[in-house]
Amino acid sequence: MKVYTCFPEGKTKALTMSYDDGRLQDERLVDIFNRNGIKGTFNLNYGLMGRDGNRIARERVRALYQGHEVATHCLTHPTIARCPLVEAAYEILEDRKGLEGLTGGLVRGHAYPNGSYSPEIRALFRQLGIAYGRVVEARADYELPKDPMEWHPTCHHNDPELMEKAAFFAEFGKRQYLKLMYVWGHSYEFDDRDNWGVMEEFCRYMGGRKDIWYATNIEIIDYMEAAGRLKFSGDNGMVYNPGAASVWLQIDDRAIVEVKGGAAVSLLPA
């Protein structure tokens, strides 16, 4: 008997988006995501809000990003690998605390500003409650991160092969794999290049597909951690979920099973 981990509702593909700096153009980008049922993670610098008129106002954050994820991007957007670790700790903790005050929830994600990080910073941020860190180097392997603190996206939205990559992902049908497409960028780049049509086309094409899980970065991390905590019997005939969130499994080619939080479930044929 083969038992495979699935994404929610038995899906095997997930799409996530990640956008940095909290500029005013996020208003338009969030509208595009919402119209197409796509979820985004928005990485904000609490210490830069209100310094000029080009960033989302603090009082707008909770309403604008409702249904999406707000994540850290350091307090003042430093090239963090050049900073003493005590400064790195200050930058991440103050950003977390400020953003949590604005959103009313936990903020546990991160995108490294200027793509700058180090092994010491990865370890420090993990100790300070950060669950993942997105880097800027793209890898078009459509894989889940091997190290969540060094999470490589699939591509930037300005990749000239964006739609080709989207088509490959959308048409991929081998259920023995879990596949993830992860697109990142800055919303102000659409104004700079006058190419909002790129994101409109991408989201129209990718949105509304029944076989894709539309998720924020932290939802993916939390779900895979929950899946990793499942406890199986020696013969794979029973599974126990010690957590609170449901996890879905594919059993051979015959069934998709939801294992609810706190439940022990038989996986054997009825």
Residue pairs with C-beta under 8 A, 6 or more apart in sequence:
1 236
1 237
1 251
1 252
1 267
1 268
2 250
2 251
2 252
3 232
3 236
3 239
3 249
3 250
3 251
3 267
4 175
4 176
4 249
4 250
5 178
5 227
5 247
5 248
5 249
5 250
6 12
6 178
6 248
6 249
6 250
6 256
7 13
7 14
7 178
7 213
7 215
7 223
7 248
8 213
8 223
8 246
8 248
9 213
9 248
9 256
10 248
10 250
10 256
11 211
11 212
11 213
11 248
12 175
12 177
12 178
12 179
12 211
13 169
13 172
13 178
13 179
13 180
13 181
13 211
13 212
13 213
14 178
14 179
14 180
14 181
14 212
14 213
14 214
14 215
14 220
15 38
15 169
15 180
15 181
15 182
15 183
15 206
15 212
15 213
15 214
15 215
16 39
16 40
16 41
16 180
16 181
16 182
16 183
16 214
16 215
16 216
16 217
16 220
17 33
17 38
17 39
17 40
17 41
17 182
17 183
17 184
18 40
18 41
18 42
18 43
18 111
18 134
18 153
18 182
18 183
18 184
18 185
18 217
19 26
19 29
19 40
19 41
19 42
19 43
19 184
19 185
19 186
19 187
20 42
20 43
20 73
20 111
20 113
20 184
20 185
20 186
21 43
21 44
21 45
21 55
21 73
21 77
21 186
21 187
21 188
22 42
22 43
22 44
22 45
22 48
22 49
22 55
22 56
22 61
22 73
23 54
23 55
23 56
23 186
23 187
23 188
24 53
24 54
24 55
24 56
24 188
25 187
25 188
25 190
25 191
26 42
26 56
26 64
26 65
26 187
27 56
27 64
28 187
28 190
28 196
29 40
29 187
29 190
29 199
30 40
30 42
30 64
30 65
30 68
32 38
32 199
32 200
32 203
33 39
33 40
33 68
33 203
34 67
35 203
35 207
36 203
36 204
36 206
36 207
36 208
37 207
37 208
37 214
38 203
38 206
38 207
38 214
39 67
39 68
39 69
39 214
39 215
39 216
39 219
40 68
40 69
40 216
41 68
41 69
41 70
41 71
41 109
41 111
41 216
41 217
41 218
42 65
42 68
42 69
42 70
42 71
43 71
43 72
43 73
43 109
43 110
43 111
43 134
44 56
44 61
44 70
44 71
44 72
44 73
44 95
44 99
45 73
45 74
45 75
45 76
45 77
45 95
45 113
46 58
46 75
46 94
46 95
46 97
46 98
46 99
46 102
47 75
47 76
47 94
47 95
47 98
48 55
48 75
48 76
48 77
49 55
49 56
49 57
49 58
50 57
50 58
54 188
56 64
58 102
61 70
61 99
61 102
61 103
62 102
62 103
62 104
65 103
68 216
69 109
69 216
69 217
69 218
69 219
70 99
70 102
70 103
70 107
71 99
71 107
71 108
71 109
71 110
71 111
71 217
71 218
72 92
72 95
72 96
72 99
72 107
72 109
72 110
72 111
72 130
73 95
73 110
73 111
73 113
74 80
74 91
74 92
74 95
74 113
75 90
75 91
75 92
75 94
75 95
75 98
76 91
77 113
77 114
78 87
78 91
78 113
78 114
78 116
79 113
79 114
79 116
80 88
80 91
80 112
80 113
80 114
80 116
80 117
80 121
81 116
81 117
81 118
81 121
82 116
83 91
85 120
85 121
85 124
88 121
88 124
88 125
89 124
89 128
92 110
92 124
92 125
92 128
92 130
93 128
95 107
96 107
96 128
96 129
96 130
99 107
100 106
100 107
108 129
108 130
108 131
108 132
108 218
109 130
109 131
109 132
109 134
109 216
109 217
109 218
109 221
110 125
110 130
110 132
110 133
110 134
111 133
111 134
111 184
112 121
112 133
112 134
112 135
112 136
115 135
115 136
115 137
117 133
117 135
117 150
122 133
122 147
122 149
122 150
123 149
125 133
125 149
126 149
130 149
131 148
131 218
131 221
131 222
132 145
132 148
132 149
132 151
132 217
132 218
132 221
133 148
133 149
133 150
133 151
134 151
134 153
134 184
134 217
135 150
135 151
135 152
135 153
136 153
136 156
136 184
137 152
138 152
138 153
138 154
138 155
138 156
138 159
139 152
139 153
139 154
140 154
140 155
140 165
141 154
142 154
142 169
142 172
142 179
142 180
142 181
143 179
143 180
144 178
144 180
144 220
144 224
145 151
145 152
148 221
151 182
151 217
152 182
153 182
153 183
153 184
154 165
154 180
154 181
154 182
154 183
155 161
155 162
155 165
155 183
155 184
156 183
156 184
156 185
157 183
157 184
157 185
157 189
157 198
157 199
157 202
158 185
158 189
158 193
158 195
158 198
159 165
162 183
162 198
162 202
163 201
163 202
163 205
165 181
166 181
166 202
166 205
166 206
167 205
169 179
169 181
169 206
170 205
170 206
170 209
170 212
172 179
175 250
180 220
181 206
183 202
190 196
190 198
190 199
206 212
207 214
215 223
222 245
223 245
223 247
226 241
226 243
226 245
226 247
227 247
229 241
229 242
229 243
230 239
230 240
230 241
230 242
230 247
230 259
231 239
231 240
231 241
231 242
232 238
232 239
232 240
233 239
236 267
237 266
237 267
237 268
238 264
238 265
238 266
238 267
238 268
239 249
239 259
239 264
239 265
239 267
240 263
240 264
240 265
241 247
241 259
241 260
241 261
241 262
241 263
241 264
241 265
242 262
243 261
243 262
244 261
244 262
245 261
246 258
246 259
246 260
246 261
247 258
247 259
248 256
248 257
248 258
248 259
249 256
249 257
249 259
249 267
250 256
250 257
251 257
251 267
254 269
257 265
257 267
259 265
